[in-house]
């Protein structure tokens, strides 16, 4: 057998497998992206507008809307004969994350300083104790009489 033809069956098998993988992960419905945008995204957008931009990073506030969005994309995929997840859904969720969650910290909720009524005692107490202990040491070092 010629050297170039020896690997032909193996290459043909890879092409056959690649075709099946593509057919399983692809969605043949050209309107799938439009449907999930019009149906799922519009509902998610209304929910997120109702939550308010300041709370978008609070997972407890957004988890229900996010779950509904995920469920909607699954429902549309199954209704149109597409597999879920698929590349179109991946691109859709990347856009969602870019629009709504790109400014969120990794830990979830944006960290803020506590109110001054909590913060001031935690700052002033160690400073006061340090100054009092320093004054006590200085006073005791000057008044050594009566100490054994």
C-alpha atoms as an extended CHARMM CRD file, in Angstrom:
* protein
*
       148  EXT
         1         1  UNK       CA              0.0000000000        0.0000000000        0.0000000000  PROA      1               0.0000000000
         2         2  UNK       CA              1.2500000000        3.4690000000       -0.8180000000  PROA      2               0.0000000000
         3         3  UNK       CA              2.4710000000        5.5210000000        2.1900000000  PROA      3               0.0000000000
         4         4  UNK       CA             -0.1110000000        8.2780000000        1.6230000000  PROA      4               0.0000000000
         5         5  UNK       CA             -3.0060000000        5.7960000000        1.5250000000  PROA      5               0.0000000000
         6         6  UNK       CA             -2.0060000000        3.9190000000        4.6820000000  PROA      6               0.0000000000
         7         7  UNK       CA             -3.5620000000        6.5480000000        7.0280000000  PROA      7               0.0000000000
         8         8  UNK       CA             -6.6570000000        7.1030000000        4.8800000000  PROA      8               0.0000000000
         9         9  UNK       CA             -9.0030000000        4.8360000000        6.9130000000  PROA      9               0.0000000000
        10        10  UNK       CA             -7.9290000000        6.5370000000       10.1640000000  PROA      10              0.0000000000
        11        11  UNK       CA             -8.4370000000       10.0170000000        8.6730000000  PROA      11              0.0000000000
        12        12  UNK       CA            -11.8300000000        8.9710000000        7.3430000000  PROA      12              0.0000000000
        13        13  UNK       CA            -12.8130000000        7.7720000000       10.8220000000  PROA      13              0.0000000000
        14        14  UNK       CA            -11.7890000000       11.1130000000       12.3350000000  PROA      14              0.0000000000
        15        15  UNK       CA            -13.7840000000       13.0010000000        9.7020000000  PROA      15              0.0000000000
        16        16  UNK       CA            -16.8100000000       10.8090000000       10.4060000000  PROA      16              0.0000000000
        17        17  UNK       CA            -16.4790000000       11.3960000000       14.1740000000  PROA      17              0.0000000000
        18        18  UNK       CA            -15.9990000000       15.1450000000       13.6930000000  PROA      18              0.0000000000
        19        19  UNK       CA            -19.1420000000       15.2550000000       11.5600000000  PROA      19              0.0000000000
        20        20  UNK       CA            -21.1730000000       13.5100000000       14.2730000000  PROA      20              0.0000000000
        21        21  UNK       CA            -19.8130000000       15.7440000000       17.0270000000  PROA      21              0.0000000000
        22        22  UNK       CA            -20.7200000000       18.7930000000       14.9630000000  PROA      22              0.0000000000
        23        23  UNK       CA            -24.2200000000       17.4790000000       14.2610000000  PROA      23              0.0000000000
        24        24  UNK       CA            -24.8140000000       16.7130000000       17.9540000000  PROA      24              0.0000000000
        25        25  UNK       CA            -23.6680000000       20.1070000000       19.2270000000  PROA      25              0.0000000000
        26        26  UNK       CA            -25.0700000000       22.2440000000       16.4150000000  PROA      26              0.0000000000
        27        27  UNK       CA            -28.5280000000       23.6420000000       16.1500000000  PROA      27              0.0000000000
        28        28  UNK       CA            -30.0060000000       23.3720000000       12.6810000000  PROA      28              0.0000000000
        29        29  UNK       CA            -32.6740000000       25.9690000000       13.3740000000  PROA      29              0.0000000000
        30        30  UNK       CA            -31.3470000000       29.3010000000       12.0520000000  PROA      30              0.0000000000
        31        31  UNK       CA            -33.8700000000       31.2350000000       14.1660000000  PROA      31              0.0000000000
        32        32  UNK       CA            -32.7380000000       29.7520000000       17.4900000000  PROA      32              0.0000000000
        33        33  UNK       CA            -30.4980000000       32.7020000000       18.3710000000  PROA      33              0.0000000000
        34        34  UNK       CA            -33.2370000000       35.1910000000       17.4960000000  PROA      34              0.0000000000
        35        35  UNK       CA            -35.8490000000       33.2810000000       19.4960000000  PROA      35              0.0000000000
        36        36  UNK       CA            -33.7520000000       33.0800000000       22.6630000000  PROA      36              0.0000000000
        37        37  UNK       CA            -32.8990000000       36.7590000000       22.3060000000  PROA      37              0.0000000000
        38        38  UNK       CA            -36.4980000000       37.8640000000       21.8070000000  PROA      38              0.0000000000
        39        39  UNK       CA            -38.1090000000       35.4980000000       24.2880000000  PROA      39              0.0000000000
        40        40  UNK       CA            -35.5190000000       34.8240000000       26.9810000000  PROA      40              0.0000000000
        41        41  UNK       CA            -33.3490000000       37.9390000000       26.9360000000  PROA      41              0.0000000000
        42        42  UNK       CA            -36.2660000000       40.3820000000       26.9090000000  PROA      42              0.0000000000
        43        43  UNK       CA            -37.7540000000       38.7310000000       30.0170000000  PROA      43              0.0000000000
        44        44  UNK       CA            -34.3270000000       38.6320000000       31.7360000000  PROA      44              0.0000000000
        45        45  UNK       CA            -33.7490000000       42.2810000000       30.8450000000  PROA      45              0.0000000000
        46        46  UNK       CA            -37.0590000000       43.2770000000       32.4620000000  PROA      46              0.0000000000
        47        47  UNK       CA            -36.1760000000       41.3280000000       35.5980000000  PROA      47              0.0000000000
        48        48  UNK       CA            -32.7170000000       42.8780000000       35.8290000000  PROA      48              0.0000000000
        49        49  UNK       CA            -34.1020000000       46.3840000000       35.2950000000  PROA      49              0.0000000000
        50        50  UNK       CA            -36.5530000000       45.7340000000       38.1270000000  PROA      50              0.0000000000
        51        51  UNK       CA            -33.7030000000       44.6080000000       40.4160000000  PROA      51              0.0000000000
        52        52  UNK       CA            -31.6650000000       47.7090000000       39.6640000000  PROA      52              0.0000000000
        53        53  UNK       CA            -28.0970000000       48.0600000000       38.4560000000  PROA      53              0.0000000000
        54        54  UNK       CA            -26.6900000000       48.4810000000       41.9650000000  PROA      54              0.0000000000
        55        55  UNK       CA            -27.8240000000       44.9530000000       42.9160000000  PROA      55              0.0000000000
        56        56  UNK       CA            -26.7420000000       43.0950000000       39.7570000000  PROA      56              0.0000000000
        57        57  UNK       CA            -23.6940000000       41.6990000000       41.5530000000  PROA      57              0.0000000000
        58        58  UNK       CA            -25.7570000000       40.4340000000       44.4840000000  PROA      58              0.0000000000
        59        59  UNK       CA            -26.2190000000       36.7670000000       43.6050000000  PROA      59              0.0000000000
        60        60  UNK       CA            -29.1250000000       36.3580000000       46.0420000000  PROA      60              0.0000000000
        61        61  UNK       CA            -31.0610000000       39.0060000000       44.0960000000  PROA      61              0.0000000000
        62        62  UNK       CA            -30.1880000000       37.7800000000       40.5860000000  PROA      62              0.0000000000
        63        63  UNK       CA            -30.1840000000       33.9910000000       40.9660000000  PROA      63              0.0000000000
        64        64  UNK       CA            -33.8940000000       33.5950000000       40.2630000000  PROA      64              0.0000000000
        65        65  UNK       CA            -33.7460000000       35.6770000000       37.0770000000  PROA      65              0.0000000000
        66        66  UNK       CA            -30.6130000000       33.8260000000       35.9750000000  PROA      66              0.0000000000
        67        67  UNK       CA            -32.2620000000       30.4650000000       36.6220000000  PROA      67              0.0000000000
        68        68  UNK       CA            -35.3100000000       31.5530000000       34.5860000000  PROA      68              0.0000000000
        69        69  UNK       CA            -33.0100000000       32.6230000000       31.7340000000  PROA      69              0.0000000000
        70        70  UNK       CA            -31.2150000000       29.2630000000       31.7900000000  PROA      70              0.0000000000
        71        71  UNK       CA            -34.5110000000       27.3790000000       31.8870000000  PROA      71              0.0000000000
        72        72  UNK       CA            -35.8720000000       29.4810000000       29.0190000000  PROA      72              0.0000000000
        73        73  UNK       CA            -32.8790000000       28.7100000000       26.7800000000  PROA      73              0.0000000000
        74        74  UNK       CA            -33.2690000000       24.9890000000       27.5940000000  PROA      74              0.0000000000
        75        75  UNK       CA            -36.9830000000       25.0890000000       26.8030000000  PROA      75              0.0000000000
        76        76  UNK       CA            -36.4580000000       26.8890000000       23.4920000000  PROA      76              0.0000000000
        77        77  UNK       CA            -33.6670000000       24.4730000000       22.5500000000  PROA      77              0.0000000000
        78        78  UNK       CA            -35.8110000000       21.4180000000       23.2140000000  PROA      78              0.0000000000
        79        79  UNK       CA            -38.8270000000       22.9870000000       21.5010000000  PROA      79              0.0000000000
        80        80  UNK       CA            -36.8430000000       23.7190000000       18.3390000000  PROA      80              0.0000000000
        81        81  UNK       CA            -35.0700000000       20.3500000000       18.2830000000  PROA      81              0.0000000000
        82        82  UNK       CA            -31.6940000000       21.7120000000       19.3150000000  PROA      82              0.0000000000
        83        83  UNK       CA            -29.3510000000       20.2240000000       21.8570000000  PROA      83              0.0000000000
        84        84  UNK       CA            -28.6270000000       22.1450000000       25.0180000000  PROA      84              0.0000000000
        85        85  UNK       CA            -26.0420000000       23.4550000000       25.6950000000  PROA      85              0.0000000000
        86        86  UNK       CA            -24.8270000000       24.3810000000       22.2530000000  PROA      86              0.0000000000
        87        87  UNK       CA            -22.4420000000       27.0000000000       20.8110000000  PROA      87              0.0000000000
        88        88  UNK       CA            -25.2580000000       29.4990000000       20.2900000000  PROA      88              0.0000000000
        89        89  UNK       CA            -26.2260000000       29.2800000000       23.9730000000  PROA      89              0.0000000000
        90        90  UNK       CA            -22.5770000000       29.6700000000       24.9720000000  PROA      90              0.0000000000
        91        91  UNK       CA            -22.2650000000       32.8660000000       22.9360000000  PROA      91              0.0000000000
        92        92  UNK       CA            -25.5970000000       34.0930000000       24.3450000000  PROA      92              0.0000000000
        93        93  UNK       CA            -24.4900000000       33.6320000000       27.9620000000  PROA      93              0.0000000000
        94        94  UNK       CA            -21.1130000000       35.2320000000       27.2840000000  PROA      94              0.0000000000
        95        95  UNK       CA            -22.9750000000       38.3080000000       26.0310000000  PROA      95              0.0000000000
        96        96  UNK       CA            -25.2280000000       38.2400000000       29.1250000000  PROA      96              0.0000000000
        97        97  UNK       CA            -22.2280000000       38.0680000000       31.4340000000  PROA      97              0.0000000000
        98        98  UNK       CA            -20.4980000000       40.8570000000       29.5380000000  PROA      98              0.0000000000
        99        99  UNK       CA            -23.5720000000       43.1070000000       29.7460000000  PROA      99              0.0000000000
       100       100  UNK       CA            -24.6150000000       42.4530000000       33.3350000000  PROA      100             0.0000000000
       101       101  UNK       CA            -21.8400000000       40.8420000000       35.3600000000  PROA      101             0.0000000000
       102       102  UNK       CA            -18.5030000000       42.0300000000       33.9430000000  PROA      102             0.0000000000
       103       103  UNK       CA            -18.0300000000       44.6300000000       36.7010000000  PROA      103             0.0000000000
       104       104  UNK       CA            -18.8000000000       42.2040000000       39.5370000000  PROA      104             0.0000000000
       105       105  UNK       CA            -16.0260000000       41.0400000000       41.8410000000  PROA      105             0.0000000000
       106       106  UNK       CA            -15.1590000000       37.3510000000       41.8530000000  PROA      106             0.0000000000
       107       107  UNK       CA            -16.5700000000       36.9160000000       45.3690000000  PROA      107             0.0000000000
       108       108  UNK       CA            -20.0220000000       38.0950000000       44.3060000000  PROA      108             0.0000000000
       109       109  UNK       CA            -21.2730000000       41.1130000000       46.1960000000  PROA      109             0.0000000000
       110       110  UNK       CA            -19.1740000000       44.2740000000       46.0230000000  PROA      110             0.0000000000
       111       111  UNK       CA            -17.3670000000       44.8470000000       49.3030000000  PROA      111             0.0000000000
       112       112  UNK       CA            -18.0220000000       48.0740000000       51.1830000000  PROA      112             0.0000000000
       113       113  UNK       CA            -16.7370000000       49.6510000000       54.3760000000  PROA      113             0.0000000000
       114       114  UNK       CA            -18.9810000000       49.1440000000       57.3910000000  PROA      114             0.0000000000
       115       115  UNK       CA            -20.8800000000       52.1740000000       58.6920000000  PROA      115             0.0000000000
       116       116  UNK       CA            -18.9630000000       54.6270000000       60.8850000000  PROA      116             0.0000000000
       117       117  UNK       CA            -20.9060000000       53.5770000000       63.9830000000  PROA      117             0.0000000000
       118       118  UNK       CA            -19.2630000000       50.1370000000       63.6670000000  PROA      118             0.0000000000
       119       119  UNK       CA            -15.9300000000       51.1910000000       62.2140000000  PROA      119             0.0000000000
       120       120  UNK       CA            -14.9930000000       53.9440000000       64.7180000000  PROA      120             0.0000000000
       121       121  UNK       CA            -15.0320000000       51.7900000000       67.8760000000  PROA      121             0.0000000000
       122       122  UNK       CA            -12.8330000000       49.1810000000       66.1630000000  PROA      122             0.0000000000
       123       123  UNK       CA            -10.3120000000       51.8830000000       65.2880000000  PROA      123             0.0000000000
       124       124  UNK       CA            -10.4590000000       53.9780000000       68.4590000000  PROA      124             0.0000000000
       125       125  UNK       CA            -10.3850000000       51.1430000000       71.0210000000  PROA      125             0.0000000000
       126       126  UNK       CA             -6.9140000000       49.7440000000       70.1020000000  PROA      126             0.0000000000
       127       127  UNK       CA             -5.4790000000       53.2710000000       69.8180000000  PROA      127             0.0000000000
       128       128  UNK       CA             -6.8300000000       54.2220000000       73.2570000000  PROA      128             0.0000000000
       129       129  UNK       CA             -5.6040000000       50.9940000000       74.8850000000  PROA      129             0.0000000000
       130       130  UNK       CA             -2.1340000000       51.4570000000       73.3370000000  PROA      130             0.0000000000
       131       131  UNK       CA             -1.8860000000       55.0470000000       74.6170000000  PROA      131             0.0000000000
       132       132  UNK       CA             -3.0950000000       54.0630000000       78.1150000000  PROA      132             0.0000000000
       133       133  UNK       CA             -0.6450000000       51.1640000000       78.3480000000  PROA      133             0.0000000000
       134       134  UNK       CA              2.2160000000       53.4330000000       77.2150000000  PROA      134             0.0000000000
       135       135  UNK       CA              1.2540000000       56.0510000000       79.8240000000  PROA      135             0.0000000000
       136       136  UNK       CA              1.0480000000       53.3570000000       82.5200000000  PROA      136             0.0000000000
       137       137  UNK       CA              4.5240000000       52.0360000000       81.6760000000  PROA      137             0.0000000000
       138       138  UNK       CA              6.0280000000       55.5320000000       81.7170000000  PROA      138             0.0000000000
       139       139  UNK       CA              4.3090000000       56.4050000000       85.0330000000  PROA      139             0.0000000000
       140       140  UNK       CA              5.4190000000       53.1390000000       86.6660000000  PROA      140             0.0000000000
       141       141  UNK       CA              8.9960000000       53.6580000000       85.4950000000  PROA      141             0.0000000000
       142       142  UNK       CA              9.1180000000       57.0910000000       87.1600000000  PROA      142             0.0000000000
       143       143  UNK       CA              7.5580000000       55.9180000000       90.4310000000  PROA      143             0.0000000000
       144       144  UNK       CA              9.6860000000       52.9670000000       91.4380000000  PROA      144             0.0000000000
       145       145  UNK       CA              9.6060000000       53.4660000000       95.2460000000  PROA      145             0.0000000000
       146       146  UNK       CA              7.7210000000       50.8800000000       97.1900000000  PROA      146             0.0000000000
       147       147  UNK       CA              8.2960000000       48.1680000000       94.6260000000  PROA      147             0.0000000000
       148       148  UNK       CA             10.2610000000       45.1880000000       95.9090000000  PROA      148             0.0000000000
